[in-house]
Amino acid sequence: MAQAFGFQVAATDGRARTGVISTPRGDIRTPAFMPVGTAATVKAMLPGSVRATGADILLGNTYHLMLRPTAERIARLGGLHTFMDWQRPILTDSGGFQVMSLAGLRKLTEEGVTFKSHIDGSRHVLTPERSMEIQRLLGSDIVMCFDECPALPATDAEVAKSMALSMRWAQRSRDAFGDRPGHALFGIMQGGVTRDLRAESAEALRAIGFDGYAVGGLAVGEGQEAMFGVLDYAPGMLPDEKPRYLMGVGKPDDIVGAVERGIDMMDCVLPSRSGRTGQAWTRRGQINIRNARHQDDPRPLDESCTCPACTNYSRAYLHHVNRAQEIIASMLLTWHNLHYYQELMQGLRDAIAAGRLAQFVADFHALRAEGDIEPIA
């Protein structure tokens, strides 16, 4: 019999929590950052390399995988874990966010969304039931409800209508998910930046009952101040004994602020996407390795970092291979960024466990405020 999905909080510091999500495929230490493997790969990384950075779980993308190579093909080939050679937990999103971003290529009804593929223009229908079927075929460990995410800014009436639809879809997702021991289904809170709508959404989700809860509809253009404003109250509306997942976040200071406010899980394409465009995230902030100041610099990106990019290569080399558009540039900077993100998560976990989160956060912001090391004269 499959091991049950579970969540245990080990320590708290203010509203921040550290603990463990247990799954049949392994434990997920929280707070957790999930690298994004959109098309069954974290771009420019081998699965073993992603694991070496400290990642316990990856995110796969329902929308992209249903179009290519198709969920049915992945199922025939043994499921997503085997297909991409990642035997640890995988969370799949529902496809709702990607469909939202198609805008002119979609038609929304009570039943679901009809849209045209961005690849070949073929017509597809995504409903809560179909989303659950696709995620079952993929074999993901954590499945997300199918929801509608309105782009902000939007009127209260638009947000309220969208939230109500998402809650009806949440019930349909729950019904279609059924009983799958060892697999978890997360509900998604909506409601924009309106407290009453967030409360209404949370109440609806709690009445349905889920294995975990996501705070959706943020990081879609509302800005950090507005996002933190919602996170000041939204996580507290969700069950304490279940994991809380903030979708699509984010920058390191977004992550720190979200953890302070009680978030347990996050994902974002930023560390891998930045790595492919010459951007490196360090304790001192962001570095553009393409800048000429690095071309003669023999020092590492970050002298305290133990990733291969920092251990074995200079800024000068990373500048050169990036300017020359060599593939190793994407590989090394992506590895570095993912390593930095996972090191940040470990630091947050340790600080919460030790009851010194406030000091950790103060040090984090102070070092970033100093900026990058001085260039070589």
N, C-alpha and C positions, 0 to 999 in steps of 0.2 A: 504493500500500500504506500502511495506517495506521501512523503513528509508534508505536513500541513504548512501553509504560508503563515508566518507570524511576525510580530513586531514587539520588541522589548526595549523600553527606555532604561538606560543604565544610569544616567545622571542628567541633571538639569542645572542651568546657570541663568537666572532670570527666566526669560521665555525660551531660551535656546535649549535644545535637547541633544544628547548623543545616545546612540543605542545600536541595535542590530535588527535588520529585516532578515528573517530566515526563509529560505526557499529550498526546494529539493536540489537545486543546482549550486547551492552555496550561499554563504552569508553576505549581506550587503551592510557595510559599516555606515552609520549615519552620523552627521550629515554626509550625504553622498553626492558627488558630481558624476553624471553619466555622459561620457563621450557619445557623440552622435555618429552612428553608422548608417547613414541614410539609405544607401543602396546595398546593404549587407557588407559594408566595409567602412572603416574609419579611414578616410582618404589619406594616402601616403604612409599608412602604418600596417604592419603585420599584427594579427590578433595577439600573438605572444608579446609583442612590443607594447601594445596597449595595456595588457595585463601588468607588464613590468613597470609601468608608470604608477600603478597602484589602483587602477580601476577595478571595481567589483562587478559592474553591470554596464551594459551598453544599451543604447536606444536604436531601434530599427524603425523604418518609416513605412507605414501601411500604404499610403498613396503611391509612393514610388515603386514599392515591391509588387503591388497588385498590377501595375502597368507593365513592369519589366523586372524580373523574368516571368511574373505572375505567381500568386500564392499557390496555385495548384501545382505548378512545376516544382516549386520549392518543397511542397509536401511530398511529391513523388520522389524527390531526391533526399528525403530523410529529415526535412524540417530545417528551419533557419539556423539552429545551432550547428548542425553538421555541415550545412551548405557553406557557412562562412567560417567554420572552424573556431567557434567561440563556445566553449562548453559551460560557461558560467551564465548567470541570469541575463535575460534580455527583456526590456520593456519595449512594447510597440505602441506608438501613438495611433489614434483612431483614423487619421486621414482628414479630419475636419478642418484643421488649420490650413493644410495645403489647398484643400478645395476652396476655402474662403479666399485665399490669395489669388485664385484664378479669376475672380471678379466676372469679367465679361464672358467667360467660357462656361459659366455654370447657371443652372436654374434650380432655385430652392423651393421645395414644397413641404407639406407636413410629412409626407412619406419619406423624403430624403433629398438627395442632391443629384441632379443629372449634370454631367459635365463632359467636356471634350478633353481628351488626353493632350498634354503639352508636347508629347513625343510625335504622334502621328494623326492627331485630330479625331481618333476613334471615340465613339460615344460610350459612356459608362454611367451606371447608377450606383450610388453609395448610400445605403440606408443603415440604421443601427444594426439590423440583422445581418446585412452583408459585411459590415465592418467586423462584427463578432466572428463571422465565418472565416474571413480572411485571416484574422489574428489567430484563430484556432488552427488553420492550415499552416501558418508560419510556426506555430508552437511556442509562442512567446510566453514567458513566465508571468509577466505583469501586462495585463490588457487594459487599454483605456476605452472608456465609453465614447460613443460617437456623439459629438456636440457641434454646435454652431458658434463660431467665435466672431463677433462683430468687430470690424476695424474701428479703433478710436481715432478721432473723436466721433461720438454718435449721440443722438438725443436720448434722454431718459426713456422715452417711449420706445425707441428702437432697441435699446439695450434690454428693457423689460420684456418686450415681445420675443427677442432672441433667447433670453434666459429661460422663459417659460417653455419655449420649444425644446431647448436643450434638456430641460428637466423631464419632458415627456419622452425624449429620446433616451435619457438615462434609464428610465423604467423599461423601455423596450430593449435597451442593451443588456440590462440585468436579466430580463426574461430570456433573451436569446443566448446569453452566456451559459446559463444553466448551472449544473453542478460539475465542476472540474477540479477534483482534488489536486493540490499542489500548484494550482494556477490561481492568480489573483485578478480581480477586476476593480479598477479605481473609477470612482465618480469624479466629475469635473465641476467645480463651483464656477458659476458665471455671475454677471451682475455689474460689469464695468467698474467704475469708481464710486458707485452709489451704495452706501452702507445698507439701506433697507433692502435693496435687491440682492445683495450678497447674503444677508440674513435669510431671506426667503429661499434663495437657492440652497443654502446650507441645510435648512430645515427639510426641504424636499429630498435632498440626497440622504440625509440621516434616516428619513422615514423609509427610503428604499433599502438602504443598508449596503455598504461596500467594504472591501478589504483595505482600502486606502482612499485618500481624497486628494485631488489636485486643486490648486488655485489657478484657474484658467483665465484667459482674457486679459492678461497683463503682458508687459514687454511687447506691446503692439503699437507703440508710438505715444504712450501717455507721459513718458518721462519718469526719471527715478523718483522724484519727489512725490508724484501722484501714486506710483507703485508702492513706495514705502508707506504712504498714507493708508492704502488699502491693507497692506500687510500688518499695520499696527493693530488691526482688529480681526481680519478675515481668518487667520489660522485658529484663533480662539473660538471661532464658531463651529469648528470641526472637532470630531471626537479626539480626545487626548491620547487614547490607546491605539490609534491608527496612524500610519505614516502620512505626512503631508508633503505634497510634491508641487513645487512652483515650476510651471512649464516655460521653457524657452529662456531661461536666465542663467548666466549672463556674464557680465564683466565682473572681475574680481571684487570690486567694491559693492556691486549688486548682490553677489553671493554672500559676502560678510554681513551686509545689512539684512538679508533674508534669513540667514541663520540666527541672527540676534532676535528676530521676530518669530521664531518657532518653526521654520521650514526645515524639513528633513532630507529632501531630494531636489535636485535641479539638473537640467540639461541645457546645452547650448552648442551651436556649431562654431562659436567664436574661437576657441583655441586652435581647432584644426583649420578653419577658414583663414584665420590670421596668419597661421604658419605658412600657408601657400601664397600669401601676398607680402611676405617679408616682415611681418609684424611679430615681435616677441614680447611676451608678458613676463615681467620679472618683479621681484620684491620692490623695486624702485619705480615700477610703472611700465609703460609700453615703450618699446624700442623699434624704430624703423631701420632694419639692417641695411636697407638700400641707400641710406644717407652716406655721403662721401666721408664724413667724419670717421667711419669705421674701417676705411680701406687699408689703413696701415696699423690698425690696432691689434696687437698680439694677445690682448686679454680676452677672457671668455665673456659670454653674455652676462653671466652671473657667477661670481667666484665661489658662492656657497652652494651652487646647484650641482647635483651629481648625475645629471642626464648625459647621454653621449655627446650632445652638441657642446655642452659646457666643459665636459671632462677632456674631450679629444680635439676640439677645434677652436680656433680663434675667431674673433669678430671679423677680422680681415678675410679669413677663409669663407665664412658665412656670407659676407658682403659679396665676395667674388662669385661664389656659385649661384647666389641669388641673381646677381646682375647678368650672369651668363645663362640664366634660366635652366640650370642643371636640376635634375629631379631630386638629387640629394638635398638640395636646399629646402624643398618642401618637407622631405622626410625628417631632417634634423630639427627644423623649427617647429614642426608639428609635435614631434616627440618632446621637445623642450617645453612647449606650451602645455601639453597634457600633463607632463611631469610637474610643472609649476602648479597647475590647478589641483592635482591630487595631493601635492605637498601642502597646499593651502587648506584643503579639507582635513588632512591629518592634523595640522596645527589647530584648526578649529575644534576637532574632536578632543584632542588632548587638553586644550584650554578649558572646554566645558567640563570635562571629567575632573579637572583640577580646581574648578571654581575660580578661574582667573581669566574669563573671557574678556572682561572689560579692559584688562591690561593688554591682552593679545590684540584686540581691536585698535587700541590707542597706538600700539607699536606699529601695526600694519599701516595705519593712515600716516603716521609720522615718517616712516621710511619712504613711502610713496611720495610724500610731499617734498622730500629732498631731491627727487628726480634722479636721472641717470648719472653715473660716474662722469667726472670731468673728461673731456676728450684729451687725447695725447697732443701736446703742443707741437 
